[in-house]
Each structure stands twice: as C-alpha cells, then as structure tokens.
Amino acid sequence: MDLNDRQHKIIEIVREEAPITGEQIAEKLNVTRATLRPDLTILTMSGFLEARPRVGYFYTGQTSGTILSEEIKKLKVKEFQSLPVVISGSASAYKAVCEMFVEDVGSLFVVDDKGLLAGVISRKDLLRTAIGSQDMNQVPVNVIMSRMPNIAYCKNNDSVLDVAVLLITKEIDAVPVVQAKDTGFEVIGRMTKTNITKAFVSLSSGESNKF
Amino acid sequence: MDLNDRQHKIIEIVREEAPITGEQIAEKLNVTRATLRPDLTILTMSGFLEARPRVGYFYTGQTSGTILSEEIKKLKVKEFQSLPVVISGSASAYKAVCEMFVEDVGSLFVVDDKGLLAGVISRKDLLRTAIGSQDMNQVPVNVIMSRMPNIAYCKNNDSVLDVAVLLITKEIDAVPVVQAKDTGFEVIGRMTKTNITKAFVSLSSGESNKF
C-alpha cells in the first residue's frame, strides 16, 4: 500500500521515540489529534504501528515489504507445480534428449525400478555430453545425472518462496516435488523457474494459478 | 493486507448498495457509526472504498490482489537485469556451447558486425543441433538461431511483470534488454526466468535486487 508523506513522518517519529502518545505525535507535527486519527488508524490496522492502551504507539518493525511478504508466503507449491516427467536411469542420453523435446521440459527426473527418485538430468548435462566425444546412444542417463542424495527437492506444502530461494541458491532450474516413502521419495510434481514466473504473474493479477 | 471479518462485510455491503452512507452501513451491521469509523478509514485509505462527501461510499473494484499488484508493477527491468552475453552469427555451434558453459548462461544473443541484435540462441537450439547428424564445428550460429524480427525483447524501463508475462506467453527462457538505435537494437542486458525468480524473492524480503 502507498503511505502518504505524513504517515511516513509518523512512522519515523514513532520509530525514534516509542512509546509515544497520539497527543505527542500531533504536537510534533503541529496538527490536532483529530487530524491525525485516520493516519494512526491506518498505520495500526495495517501493521506498521502497535498501540498499547495507556502507554502509546510502538513501531512493529514491519515495512510495506514485510506486509507484502505475508501475501507471498501464502502461495504453496501444490497450487503451481507441474506434472513431473520421469525416465529410467538405464535409458540412453539420446532417449533423454528426445523425451525432453517431446514433453517440452528442461529437466527429467530419474527413477529407480521401484519408481523412487534416483537423480535429475538437465539440458545442461545433456549438452555437455553431446559435445563430448561419447556416443549419445551408448551413454546411459545414470552416468551423467546428478544423483541422490545430492539433489534439492521440495514438498507440495512448501511455499513457492522457499522453492524460489532454493533454485537461486543452488543455481538450478528445477526441483522435483516429492512425497516420502519408507525407502525413498516418490516424485509427484515438478517446480521450475517457469512455475515461479507464473506465481509472480498470478500475484499481480490477484488470482492464484491463472495458467 | 489482511482485512478482518467486519471489513469484508462492509466491502460486501458497499458493493451491493453503493452509494451508501456510513450511518446506513452501521445500521445494517448493528453497530454505531463510531465503531465503524476505523474500518471505513482503513478501507478508504487502502483503496477498497471511495468516499464522496455528501453522497456516500462507493466500491472501487480493487481487491487485495490489485493493491498488491501496484507494488509488483513498480519493479523495473533495470533493477533486475543481468549482463548480456553476445556471440557473432558466424561463430560455430560448438563455440556457442562452450561460451554458454564458460559464462554459465542458457541463452546467447547474436549480434551483427555493427553490434546490433540479429538473433537469439538457446540451450534447446544447440541440443537439437547436437543430436542431429551435423558436425557442431561446421554449423554456424546464424543457421540455427531464432532471428530478428521474430524475437521478443524488452526495454530497461519496462516492468518486470511485463517481461514475466512475455516469457510465459512466448514460452521462452530469456529476452534481450535492448536500446533502439537508428538501424536496429543494441543489446544492453538480459532478462531470464532466473531474474524473475530473484524479483519474486526480493518482493518478499522488502528489498529490491538483493542478489
């Protein structure tokens, strides 16, 4: 929300002199207590200030950013995740490339014979192999994939924000959405920078998951 | 921002019966006008309702989403763009792959001999070539690139949101940030889904460009 100049000044005053009463703030700003009432109401109700009866106003430390941040943290992976595309570790790198083009994805999740997560393979991994001297038909996916347990993943109840931070800090494009099983993880979804970009757009349109 | 139950009810009432006075709203909710004053103040100042003197309250059609959306539209490309990585159209596909690995980017912008934007080449384009029967050392970039004028681009004063929508609708990972010249576009930056993901994270932290 956009605060006006006087509201910014009030926050400044409270930040420096809390606890401070409405009367005292009014005096400093050279206006009446009545003039100030709407400003103090909006600052209190929107979370910038806290009012304690018979004591005065305190600064909560919240900013427009932290209030916005509450909205963002409400977005969950399950609202934005895509379907996962999986491949067997024994498939060839050539087959993996074809699968990527057919499914139009940038990462495949590699599963073992029980259907549990074993690795991840990206366009970058395949491009590295392709310009090497090996025959793409002879190299199996499980030789060039990133493998468990060195794989970042998320749960469908995680926030989109946590996944965004994970993708940025690990410098990867996608993580599997998993569900824990006795002996490993079942892959139930896919979260990529595309999904984060869609979440970003949906925030602005006021709907979640508009795509 | 989080509205309380009574504030939601007030919006509902005004939406159905506008214009309506504060007195009339108070009556409907069975509370005094004084009780309602802080709610009406916050709803007006945060943009949900509009108050016209001697007429009453109107519903602006804004929602938490549209208010949030104002914050998001303030994020500009210039705060989040990365440095562009360019390559000559006569370079080989093999050289383009190497360049991508050295610079750790997913797209290169192809420039002509005047340094103006001629095309874009992605990991996907190169992977397609790599599994084909051609020799990567013999295929020049300008044979496999997407070329002007069929290239999406943006200006550094555009909003990050516009670029996010562009990337989603065109199903691409990156666009060049350009500056118009007499005979074409100079490439001055790069906006990718990674930059959008960083913008998403920065929104929640209340700072722009924290990376």
Interface residues (C-beta under 8 A of the other chain):
Chain A: M1 D2 R37 P38 T41 I42 M45 S46 G47 T63 S64 G65 T66 I67 L68 S69 E70 E71 I72 K73 Y94 V97 C98 M100 F101 D104 G106 R123 K124 L126 L127 R128 A130 I131 M136 V160 L161 A164 V165 L167 I168 E171 D173 T192 K193 T194 I196 T197 K198 A199 F200 V201 L203 S204 S205 G206 E207 F211
Chain B: M1 D2 R37 P38 T41 I42 M45 S46 G47 T63 S64 G65 T66 I67 L68 S69 E70 E71 I72 K73 Y94 V97 C98 M100 F101 D104 G106 R123 K124 L126 L127 R128 A130 I131 M136 V160 L161 A164 V165 L167 I168 E171 D173 T192 K193 T194 I196 T197 K198 A199 F200 V201 L203 S204 S205 G206 E207 F211
